[in-house]
């Protein structure tokens, strides 16, 4: 990360230096203009260096422009149109609906639910379950994959694109004295 910061700062410094040099060639700035004139006559490689810097800046700006244009749109709420108006449901409401649909299947304290909306106003749901017993994976997974789309369709009128269920093993509760701490000795 530091290397990237150093490279960007060098490019920006060279760009500032180059812009000052170009501006001094357009408008007479006294000492600055003579300084850049002397640099141009003494070091002709500097001209080619600034061409490379300008092409690098052009490439960076073009990439930034393309990233802005083609960035996938992920909205933070869904819009449901009704006859009387429009209802906006934020993502945390959709996550609460999905979490409530899991009530009878798994323990709510051990689950994390993430909902992402796509361009087509469909939901991608990711459910992470931490369970120490890890029993009945397939039946629980199938129940989750059936209950979440039904709940989101009934409550929010939203289609689900995909549902990802992840089972993680919950760490066992630690004893009263953690083993990582050193115990005191009595001499």
C-alpha positions in Angstrom: 0.0 0.0 0.0 2.9 2.3 0.8 4.4 1.6 -2.6 1.2 2.7 -4.3 1.1 5.8 -2.3 4.7 6.7 -3.1 4.1 6.1 -6.9 0.9 8.2 -6.9 2.6 11.0 -5.0 5.6 10.9 -7.4 3.2 11.1 -10.4 1.3 13.9 -8.8 4.4 15.8 -8.0 5.7 15.4 -11.5 2.3 16.5 -12.8 2.3 19.6 -10.7 5.9 20.4 -11.8 5.0 19.8 -15.4 1.8 22.0 -15.2 3.9 24.8 -13.7 6.4 24.4 -16.5 3.7 24.5 -19.2 2.0 27.5 -17.6 5.4 29.3 -17.4 5.8 28.8 -21.2 2.4 30.4 -21.9 2.6 33.3 -19.4 5.9 35.0 -18.5 6.5 34.3 -14.8 9.9 35.7 -14.5 12.3 33.5 -12.6 10.1 30.4 -13.1 10.0 30.8 -16.9 13.8 31.1 -17.1 14.2 28.1 -14.8 12.0 25.9 -17.0 13.7 27.3 -20.2 17.1 26.3 -18.8 15.8 22.8 -17.8 14.4 22.3 -21.3 17.7 23.2 -23.0 19.9 21.3 -20.6 17.9 18.2 -20.2 16.0 17.2 -23.3 15.0 13.8 -21.8 12.7 15.8 -19.5 10.4 16.4 -22.4 10.0 12.7 -23.0 9.6 12.0 -19.3 6.6 14.4 -19.1 5.0 12.8 -22.2 5.1 9.5 -20.3 3.7 11.1 -17.2 0.9 12.7 -19.2 0.0 9.4 -20.8 0.0 7.7 -17.4 -2.3 10.3 -16.0 -4.5 9.9 -19.1 -4.7 6.2 -18.5 -5.5 6.6 -14.8 -8.3 9.1 -15.6 -9.7 6.8 -18.3 -9.7 3.8 -15.9 -11.4 5.9 -13.2 -14.0 7.0 -15.7 -14.7 3.5 -16.9 -15.0 2.3 -13.3 -17.5 4.9 -12.6 -19.5 4.2 -15.7 -19.6 0.4 -15.5 -19.7 0.0 -11.7 -22.5 -2.3 -10.8 -25.4 -0.5 -9.2 -26.2 -1.8 -5.7 -29.1 0.0 -4.2 -29.7 0.3 -0.5 -33.4 0.0 -0.7 -36.1 -1.5 -2.9 -39.0 0.4 -4.4 -42.4 -1.2 -4.5 -44.9 0.6 -6.6 -48.5 0.6 -5.5 -51.7 2.2 -6.9 -51.6 4.9 -4.2 -47.8 5.5 -4.4 -44.5 4.0 -3.7 -43.1 2.1 -0.7 -39.4 2.1 0.0 -37.9 -0.8 2.0 -34.3 -0.5 3.2 -31.9 -3.4 3.3 -32.1 -3.9 7.0 -35.9 -4.5 6.7 -35.3 -7.2 4.1 -32.6 -8.7 6.4 -35.1 -8.7 9.3 -37.7 -10.4 7.1 -35.2 -13.1 6.1 -34.0 -13.5 9.7 -37.6 -13.9 10.9 -38.3 -16.6 8.4 -35.5 -18.6 10.0 -37.1 -18.5 13.4 -38.2 -22.1 13.6 -35.3 -23.6 11.7 -32.2 -22.3 13.5 -31.3 -20.3 16.5 -31.5 -16.5 15.7 -28.5 -15.7 17.9 -26.1 -17.8 15.8 -27.1 -16.6 12.4 -26.0 -13.7 10.2 -28.1 -12.6 7.2 -26.9 -10.3 4.4 -29.1 -9.2 1.6 -27.8 -7.5 -1.6 -30.0 -6.0 -4.3 -29.2 -6.4 -7.9 -30.0 -4.1 -10.8 -33.1 -6.1 -11.6 -34.5 -5.5 -8.1 -33.9 -9.1 -7.1 -32.2 -10.2 -3.8 -29.1 -12.2 -3.2 -29.2 -13.6 0.3 -26.3 -15.0 2.3 -27.0 -16.8 5.5 -24.1 -17.8 7.9 -25.0 -20.2 10.7 -22.7 -20.9 13.6 -23.6 -24.2 15.2 -21.7 -26.3 17.6 -23.6 -29.5 17.0 -23.7 -29.2 13.2 -26.5 -31.7 12.7 -28.9 -32.1 9.8 -27.0 -29.8 7.3 -29.0 -30.8 4.2 -32.5 -30.6 5.8 -31.8 -27.2 7.4 -30.2 -25.9 4.3 -33.2 -26.9 2.2 -35.7 -25.5 4.7 -33.7 -22.2 4.7 -33.6 -22.0 0.9 -37.4 -22.6 0.8 -38.5 -20.3 3.6 -36.5 -17.2 2.7 -37.9 -16.7 -0.9 -41.4 -17.3 0.4 -41.0 -14.7 3.2 -39.4 -12.1 0.9 -42.1 -12.7 -1.8 -45.0 -12.5 0.7 -43.8 -9.5 2.8 -41.8 -7.4 0.3 -42.9 -8.7 -3.1 -39.3 -9.3 -4.1 -37.8 -12.2 -6.1 -34.7 -13.9 -4.8 -31.9 -14.5 -7.3 -29.7 -16.8 -5.2 -29.5 -18.0 -1.6 -26.2 -19.0 -0.1 -26.2 -20.9 3.2 -22.9 -21.3 5.0 -22.5 -23.5 8.1 -19.6 -22.7 10.4 -18.6 -24.6 13.5 -19.1 -22.6 16.7 -16.2 -22.6 19.1 -16.9 -24.3 22.4 -17.3 -22.1 25.4 -14.0 -21.5 27.2 -13.4 -22.6 30.8 -13.2 -20.3 33.7 -9.4 -19.8 33.4 -8.2 -19.2 29.9 -5.3 -21.4 29.0 -3.5 -18.6 27.2 -2.9 -16.6 30.4 -0.1 -17.5 32.7 -1.1 -18.5 36.1 0.6 -16.9 39.1 2.9 -18.9 41.3 3.1 -18.8 45.0 6.6 -19.4 46.3 
